[in-house]
Amino acid sequence: MKEYLGATNFIWLDGVPGLDITDFHIDGFAKFYDQSTIITMKENDLEEWGVPNKDIQTLLKAKMPWASRIST
């Protein structure tokens, strides 16, 4: 990915096997706002959409090399 897109880090979410959540594209609940900010839903909203707690924590703890914060 780095060679083609310049990507150096990935946010990998496990999803839930056998449920639609595995087909739920991350861009539906998380966006890169600028070079240092990821915008996502509040934790309880992510839970309501069926995002597993492990994935929520992964998302909320995600860091980009240049990032200073995640906005919810």
N, C-alpha and C positions, 0 to 999 in steps of 0.2 A: 504494500500500500504506500509506503514511503516513496518508493521510486516513481509511482504514477500519480499520487495525490498529495504527497508531502506529509502524510499522516505519520505521526511519531507515537501517539498514544491512542488507545482504544478504551471505550467504556463498554464492557461486556456484561450483558444482563442475561441470566439463565432462562427467564420466562417460566411457564408452567406447561410441562408436556401434556398434550391431549386437550388443552384449552385454547381458546382463541387468543389468549394473551401472548402466545408464541408468535402470532401473526401481527401483533400490535406493533407497528413501527415506532421506534423511539422518537422520531420527529413529531409524533402525535402528542408527546408529553414532555419533551425536553428540546430546547433550542439553544444554539449558540447565539448569544446576543451580540457580543463583540469579542475581542481577543482575550478578555479576562473574565467573562461572565457566561454561565449557563443558566437559562431560565427554565424552571420546571413547575409543576403543580405543588400545592402543599401536600405534606405527607399523607394526611387523611384522605385527600382527593385521589392520590395515587393508589391508596389501599382500596378505595371505593371502585376504582377501575380494575381491580384485581391484580395489581402489580405486587408480586411477592415482597415481603419485608426485606429479604436479602437483597433483592434488586433495588429496592428503594434506598437502602443504606449504601449500596455500591454507587448509585447515582448521586446521592447527597454528599458522599465523600470523594467523588471524582475530582481529580485535579489535573489541570493542564499545566505544562511546564511554566507558562507565563501567567497562569490564573491566580487571582487573589480571592475570589469569592464565587459562591453559587447562590443565585437568587431564587426564591420560591414565592 
